[in-house]
């Protein structure tokens, strides 16, 4: 028996590697000779770097600028010529206390510094997860760290923050790091917002980053001016690209200036981790996430892994800390069987504390049913 174990983290309980190890332990409790291939997964957001580190990548720690300019230490994963980065490690909301959030000053400069460090290390493929940002700068800070410059109508150079870029009239791409032309830069993005307007970066995500209604209007105006200047500099306009509004427009900025591609986070992680190859010849695929619900059906790990497994002809079982009945029915129609891991009524705190033994027991029960053990 060969089982590929490819779960997401159980947030607040176990990282993806811990979930995979617990499920594999349960399999072996019933079938000691079973081959378990562990492929910890992520959706491009929080936990993506950890999933790659658990899979054998090496950690690289870099001092970069945080969202408001303070020095922070950010970690990313390196595996051969591939680098896996999370913008939240350098420019994330998690780095700021609520009272420190400042939507007009927050910058993605540190994210650009991470990309530059990956280039310095010889990366030829860079996967950048862009969830959890504290910024709405259209990626201007990141691009500035990579050599882009911004000017007003009088020719004065501007800082790459929204507050300063209110007067932007020209973008100079002449100093953009030439190494980017030879790199596959993939942006892990699971939202489809455009850059501007009522469904754009400022309107939808600005308030959670500390933006007042006045800030939202200001930021949307800044992004519009940036988009006009970038279009003049590049000759192409991607402000309406699905996902352009993700992470305060970071995806838009990198797509515009660097030719980055925006893709499903799960699909990118699956590709880089070699999930399709791992599934060849497998009898089952076990996946899972902390809560299987409506969100699971829209780009989360369980549904993404299930799609890869279906294409490989491998049946799928998903383990969840909790399983919403509506989502379970929808996943069943997609060939996924869901298994709640909690054995009975318990408090949330206890369910989170006991995630590992509950996962192990649920996997053992499942394998016993499958193989009559």
Secondary structure, DSSP 8 states (H G I E B T S, - for coil): -EEEE----BTTTB-HHHHHHHHHHHHHHH-TT-EEEE-----SSTTHHHHHHHTT-EEEEEEEE-TTS-EEEEEEEEETTEEEEETHHHHBGGGS-GGG--TTT---HHHHHHHHHHHHTT-SEEEEE--SB---STTHHHHHHTT-EEEETTS-B--SSHHHHTTEEEEE-TTS-GGGGGSEEEEE------SSSTTSIIIIITGGGT--HHHHHHHHHHHHHHHHHHHHHHS---TTSTTTTGGGGHHHHHHHHH--EEE-HHHHHHHHHTHHHHHTT-SEEEEEEEEESGGGGTT-HHHHHHHHHHHTT-EEEEEEEEE-HHHHHHHHHTTEEEEE---S---HHHHHHTHHHHHHHHHHHHHHHHHT-
